Amino acid sequence: MTKIIRRMRKTGRYLYMILVAAAFFLPFPVNCAASDYSRVASAEEKTEAVSVGKYGMLPIYPRDIKNGTYSIEVESSSSMFRITKAELTVKDEEMEAVLTLSGKGYLKLFMGTGEEAASAPESAYIDYQEDAEGMYTYTVPVEALDKALNCAAFSERKQKWYDRVILFDATTLPEEAVLLELPDYDAIEAAMKGQTVSNAAFSNTSSSNTSSSNVAEADEEEELPAQEPVEPMEIDMEDGEYSIETEIFGGSGKAGISSPTLLKVENGKAYAQLVWSSSNYDYMIVGTEKYLNLNTDGGNSTFEIPVAAMDTELPVIADTTAMGTPHEVAYTLTFYGDTIGSKSQMPQEAAKRVVAIAMVIIVGGGILNRILNKRRRA
């Protein structure tokens, strides 16, 4: 009997150590690569970046493109990273592209930021290949067209990662390749330029004391249209909390919102709780209403706004203090109605479940070890 108890105790201790180790590592991704941020170019070392894409662009995913290989134009945020040729291949709802650069200054690429590249394993890097003409080419995965994508490039001369942003322009594909009708982005951009925000647009509401120093001045010859109120849509769902996939476009592309987003149904009407990737947003304007940041403890900026419609762009404005002086930035939000699901799909809820499981493992292992110790002493 003593031998059995000793064996159980030994086994229990090993089990406890394994469970605690599993609980410790479970919530966190394992990354064995050492981060060397000295190999990331500083702001002073970079040329001035330009924006890519057009206002209101919506991402085009592989499911919306016919299988095949096509030439496509790619915009770049840097004149030092010029893509002269790109060949897009779409197969089985996945996309990749072969990019040809104008020069031979970059040894490898990484689809992400320079800091992410510095932390990534070597296997994640995309090495160059020489084409028949001796030019450097890189085969990169493509998440979506008409979407700003981070692409870090490693300079051979500087031995540093440089942040770039690229965009695959779906409008340059053959018409038969795209399985949906693309919006007229030039018309959308022209229309939005005629809707520059001004204090006059919000003068009818007491909640919008917008400082004129934060707002771009409109052309004096152009009369600005009045902003229309935005009401939450009626939705045939029980009151409660759900999740919904949401996309945002606008600004510099550096800040975004968490998706899936929390969808709240109250009295049969839809509202969304947006969580930004930054803590620098102090208010949002939707229609004629201003919504203040709900997070007052310094965490990520959070706003609850009405959902006017599904699968339709909703123009909004967000005020950021990241640039020192408050600055209003125009965005568009799209809520996808066919993605509504359980609240448990939210990233925050998944994290809570992982923590709860870890606690159960730790407590359970501790109890087991205590029982075995008691038996040994008995």
C-alpha positions in Angstrom: 0.0 0.0 0.0 2.9 2.3 0.8 4.4 1.7 -2.6 1.1 2.5 -4.3 0.8 5.8 -2.3 4.4 6.8 -3.2 3.8 6.0 -6.8 0.6 8.1 -6.8 2.3 10.9 -5.1 5.2 10.9 -7.6 2.8 10.7 -10.5 0.6 13.5 -9.0 3.6 15.8 -8.7 4.6 15.3 -12.3 1.0 15.8 -13.4 0.8 19.0 -11.4 4.0 20.4 -12.9 2.8 19.5 -16.4 -0.6 21.2 -15.8 0.9 24.3 -14.3 3.3 24.6 -17.2 0.5 24.1 -19.7 -1.6 26.8 -17.9 1.3 29.2 -17.9 2.1 28.9 -21.6 -1.5 28.3 -23.0 -2.5 32.0 -23.3 0.7 33.1 -24.9 2.1 32.4 -28.3 5.5 30.8 -28.3 8.1 32.8 -30.2 11.7 31.6 -30.0 13.1 34.4 -32.1 14.9 37.1 -30.2 13.6 40.6 -30.9 16.3 42.9 -32.2 14.6 46.3 -32.6 18.0 47.9 -33.4 17.5 46.4 -36.8 14.3 48.4 -37.4 14.7 51.7 -39.2 13.8 54.8 -37.1 11.4 57.5 -38.3 14.4 59.7 -39.2 15.8 57.0 -41.5 12.6 56.7 -43.5 11.4 58.7 -46.5 8.1 60.4 -46.2 5.3 57.8 -46.6 2.3 58.4 -48.9 -1.2 57.0 -48.4 -2.4 54.1 -50.6 -5.9 53.3 -51.8 -8.9 55.5 -52.2 -11.5 56.7 -49.7 -14.2 54.1 -48.9 -12.4 51.1 -50.3 -13.7 47.7 -49.1 -11.4 44.7 -49.0 -11.9 42.1 -51.7 -11.2 38.6 -50.5 -10.3 35.5 -52.5 -13.8 34.2 -52.6 -14.7 37.2 -54.7 -12.1 36.5 -57.3 -12.3 33.8 -60.0 -9.5 31.3 -59.8 -6.6 32.1 -62.2 -3.4 34.2 -62.6 -3.7 37.9 -63.4 -1.5 40.9 -63.7 -2.4 43.5 -61.1 -1.2 47.0 -60.1 0.2 47.4 -56.6 0.5 50.8 -54.8 3.3 51.4 -52.4 3.6 54.0 -49.6 7.3 54.6 -50.4 9.2 55.8 -53.4 12.0 53.6 -52.3 9.9 50.5 -52.6 8.5 50.6 -56.1 6.7 47.6 -57.5 7.1 47.5 -61.3 5.2 44.2 -61.9 2.9 42.0 -59.9 1.3 38.7 -60.9 -1.6 37.6 -58.7 -2.7 33.9 -58.4 -6.0 32.9 -56.9 -6.7 29.3 -56.1 -9.1 27.6 -53.7 -9.9 30.8 -51.9 -6.3 31.7 -51.3 -4.1 34.3 -53.0 -0.4 35.0 -53.5 1.5 37.4 -55.7 4.9 37.5 -57.3 6.2 41.1 -56.9 9.0 42.5 -59.0 10.8 45.5 -57.5 12.5 48.2 -59.4 15.8 47.7 -57.6 17.9 45.1 -55.8 18.2 46.8 -52.4 16.1 44.4 -50.3 17.2 40.9 -49.3 13.9 39.8 -47.9 10.3 40.8 -47.1 7.9 40.2 -44.3 4.2 40.6 -44.4 3.8 42.7 -41.3 5.5 45.6 -39.6 9.3 46.0 -39.1 9.0 45.4 -35.4 7.0 42.2 -36.1 9.7 41.1 -38.5 12.4 41.7 -35.9 10.6 39.3 -33.6 9.7 36.7 -36.2 11.6 33.5 -37.0 13.7 33.3 -40.1 11.1 30.9 -41.6 8.6 33.7 -41.8 10.8 35.8 -44.1 10.3 35.9 -47.9 13.7 35.7 -49.7 14.2 37.2 -53.1 14.4 35.1 -56.3 16.0 36.4 -59.6 13.8 36.3 -62.7 15.1 35.8 -66.2 16.2 39.4 -66.4 18.0 39.3 -63.1 15.4 41.4 -61.2 14.5 40.5 -57.7 11.1 38.9 -57.2 9.3 38.0 -54.0 6.3 35.6 -53.6 4.0 37.0 -50.9 0.7 35.9 -49.5 -2.2 38.3 -50.1 -4.8 38.6 -47.5 -7.1 40.9 -49.6 -7.2 43.3 -52.4 -8.1 47.0 -52.0 -6.8 46.8 -48.4 -3.7 48.5 -47.0 -1.2 45.7 -46.1 1.9 46.1 -44.0 5.0 44.8 -45.7 8.4 45.2 -44.1 11.5 45.2 -46.3 15.1 44.3 -45.1 17.7 46.7 -46.6 20.9 45.0 -47.7 22.9 48.2 -47.3 21.4 49.4 -44.0 20.8 45.9 -42.6 17.5 47.2 -41.2 13.8 46.5 -41.6 11.8 49.4 -43.2 8.1 49.7 -42.8 6.1 49.8 -46.1 2.4 49.7 -46.9 1.2 48.1 -50.1 -2.3 47.8 -51.7 -3.3 45.4 -54.5 -5.8 47.4 -56.7 -8.7 45.2 -57.7 -9.9 47.7 -60.3 -6.8 46.8 -62.4 -7.9 43.2 -62.7 -9.8 42.0 -65.8 -13.5 42.7 -65.4 -14.4 39.0 -65.7 -12.0 38.1 -62.8 -14.0 40.0 -60.2 -17.2 38.2 -59.1 -18.8 41.3 -57.6 -19.4 44.9 -58.8 -16.7 47.3 -57.5 -17.9 50.7 -56.3 -16.9 53.8 -58.2 -14.2 54.9 -55.7 -13.4 58.1 -57.6 -17.0 59.2 -57.3 -17.1 58.3 -53.6 -13.9 60.3 -52.9 -15.1 63.3 -54.8 -18.4 63.2 -52.9 -16.6 63.0 -49.5 -14.4 65.9 -50.4 -17.6 67.9 -50.6 -18.6 66.8 -47.1 -15.7 68.3 -45.1 -16.7 68.5 -41.5 -17.4 71.9 -40.1 -19.0 73.3 -36.9 -22.0 74.4 -38.9 -22.8 70.8 -39.7 -23.3 70.0 -36.0 -24.7 73.4 -34.8 -28.2 71.9 -34.2 -27.0 69.5 -31.5 -26.0 70.3 -27.9 -23.6 67.3 -27.8 -21.2 68.4 -30.5 -19.1 71.3 -29.3 -16.4 70.7 -31.9 -13.5 73.0 -31.9 -13.0 74.6 -35.2 -9.2 74.3 -34.8 -9.7 70.5 -35.1 -11.6 70.6 -38.4 -10.3 71.0 -41.9 -11.5 74.3 -43.5 -13.9 73.9 -46.5 -13.6 75.6 -49.8 -15.4 79.0 -49.3 -17.2 78.6 -52.6 -18.6 75.2 -51.6 -21.7 74.9 -49.5 -21.4 72.0 -47.0 -24.5 69.7 -46.8 -26.1 69.2 -43.4 -25.3 65.9 -41.7 -28.2 63.5 -41.3 -29.0 61.9 -37.9 -28.1 58.2 -37.7 -30.6 56.0 -35.9 -30.0 52.3 -34.8 -31.6 49.8 -37.2 -34.4 47.5 -36.0 -33.2 43.9 -35.9 -35.2 40.8 -35.5 -33.2 39.3 -32.7 -33.7 38.8 -28.9 -32.2 41.5 -26.8 -28.7 40.6 -25.7 -25.1 40.6 -26.7 -23.7 39.1 -29.9 -20.6 39.3 -32.1 -20.3 40.6 -35.6 -17.4 41.0 -38.1 -16.7 44.6 -38.7 -14.3 46.4 -41.1 -13.0 49.9 -41.0 -11.3 52.0 -43.7 -9.7 55.4 -43.5 -7.0 57.3 -41.8 -3.3 56.2 -42.1 -4.2 52.6 -41.6 -2.1 52.4 -38.4 -5.1 52.2 -36.1 -8.0 49.9 -36.4 -10.8 48.3 -34.4 -11.2 44.8 -32.9 -13.2 42.4 -34.9 -15.4 40.5 -34.2 -17.1 43.5 -32.6 -19.6 43.4 -29.7 -23.2 43.8 -31.1 -25.8 44.8 -28.6 -29.5 44.5 -29.2 -31.6 46.6 -27.0 -35.4 47.0 -27.4 -35.0 45.4 -30.9 -32.4 47.9 -32.1 -28.8 47.4 -32.9 -25.7 49.0 -31.4 -22.0 48.3 -31.7 -19.3 48.6 -29.1 -16.1 49.5 -31.0 -12.7 48.9 -29.3 -9.8 50.7 -31.1 -6.3 49.4 -31.2 -5.2 52.8 -29.7 -6.0 54.8 -26.6 -5.7 58.1 -28.4 -9.3 58.5 -29.6 -11.4 60.8 -27.3 -14.6 61.0 -29.3 -16.4 59.8 -32.4 -19.1 61.5 -34.5 -21.8 59.5 -36.1 -24.3 61.5 -38.1 -25.1 64.5 -35.9 -24.2 62.9 -32.6 -20.9 62.9 -30.7 -20.0 59.8 -28.7 -17.4 60.0 -25.9 -14.8 57.4 -25.0 -16.2 54.9 -22.5 -12.8 53.8 -21.4 -11.6 56.3 -18.8 -8.8 54.2 -17.3 -6.2 54.8 -20.1 -6.9 51.6 -22.0 -8.0 51.2 -25.6 -10.6 53.8 -26.7 -14.1 52.3 -26.7 -17.3 53.7 -28.1 -20.9 52.5 -28.3 -22.5 53.7 -31.5 -25.7 52.9 -33.4 -25.7 50.4 -36.2 -27.7 52.1 -39.0 -27.5 49.2 -41.5 -25.8 45.9 -42.3 -23.5 45.4 -45.3 -23.4 49.2 -46.0 -20.7 51.7 -45.4 -21.4 54.0 -42.4 -19.3 57.3 -42.5 -17.9 58.2 -39.1 -15.4 60.6 -37.7 -12.9 59.9 -34.9 -10.9 62.5 -33.1 -7.3 61.4 -32.3 -4.8 63.1 -30.0 -1.9 60.9 -31.2 -0.4 63.8 -33.3 -0.2 66.2 -30.4 -3.0 68.5 -31.6 -6.4 66.9 -31.7 -7.3 65.9 -35.3 -10.5 64.6 -36.7 -10.2 61.7 -39.2 -12.9 60.3 -41.5 -13.5 56.6 -41.6 -16.1 54.2 -42.9 -17.5 51.2 -41.0 -19.1 48.1 -42.4 -21.0 45.6 -40.3 -21.5 42.2 -42.0 -25.0 40.8 -41.2 -24.2 37.2 -42.2 -21.4 37.0 -39.6 -23.5 37.6 -36.5 -22.7 35.0 -33.9 -22.4 34.2 -30.2 -20.7 36.7 -27.9 -18.3 33.9 -27.1 -16.6 34.5 -30.4 -15.3 37.8 -29.2 -11.5 37.8 -28.6 -12.0 39.1 -25.1 -14.4 36.3 -24.3 -11.9 33.7 -25.6 -9.2 35.1 -23.4 -11.5 34.9 -20.4 -12.2 31.2 -21.1 -8.4 30.5 -21.4 -7.7 32.2 -18.1 -10.7 30.3 -16.5 -9.3 26.9 -17.8 -5.8 27.8 -16.6 -7.1 28.5 -13.1 -9.1 25.3 -13.0 -5.9 23.3 -14.0 -3.8 25.1 -11.4 -6.3 24.7 -8.6 -7.2 21.1 -9.5 -3.5 20.2 -9.7 -2.9 21.8 -6.3 -5.8 19.9 -4.7 -4.6 16.6 -6.2 -1.1 17.2 -4.8 -2.5 18.0 -1.4 -4.6 14.9 -1.3 -1.6 12.7 -2.2 0.5 14.4 0.5 -2.2 13.7 3.2 -2.3 10.1 2.2 1.4 9.8 2.4 1.4 11.3 6.0 -1.4 8.9 6.9 
